[in-house]
């Protein structure tokens, strides 16, 4: 203590380090307190972070558990229903289709094409319109009474889809609102009328083939035909015709089919001017023939 007083008198202040080189007791205590406080703050921060992490993990785990409880039953039911439908389709395929299309849907040379990648659209269209199963090989398959009911048709389509994937028919309504009929008519005339006729009643093609009429086609059949492109018809991808445009075409076709055509024979809805022209030509021709016949008799 005496030495510290001497140093204080000599320099005018108490030095930070004593003459012996050791820290004063008060400085050591302050440093220890600061170090302890720092360790306590660090420990508190880590404890807060750990507690926050545990709370977050518990919240995520509880949310996952709730989702599993509520969603597992419905998803399990859907997957079970899908698997049963696919199995039913596989059994139907093994009985009615495997001879021409092969066990693995790879096709059989000279009998039937591969179905890998054609999707449920192609299978649904061919089976629901009665074109498949085919009774015999031919250049063209015509519409006839379907061999399978709607449930079996959906099962066959689901099985084909499960094997190779491909275009799928969207669920829900396949029509748009009535204000899209004009757009649908324009798209139909641009993309479909050249083969199916302006009224959708069908028309002959080259090599003895025909474009079928649409008067018996359902919404799903028209949509699936646009997706798959059966026989001579080209497929229309979503880049060529969007799903909404396909639906507007269906709306136009079905509205045209359901609407009446008053005013006598519509001549495939060409119009009354053409009707008058045909009547005039036939009438004048009949009159000339009658005059010539009367003259010959005279």
Helices and strands as residue ranges (DSSP letters): H 2-11, H 25-96, H 98-101, H 119-128, H 150-164, G 178-180, H 181-191, H 193-196, E 203-204, G 206-208, E 210-211, H 219-228, H 243-258, H 272-297
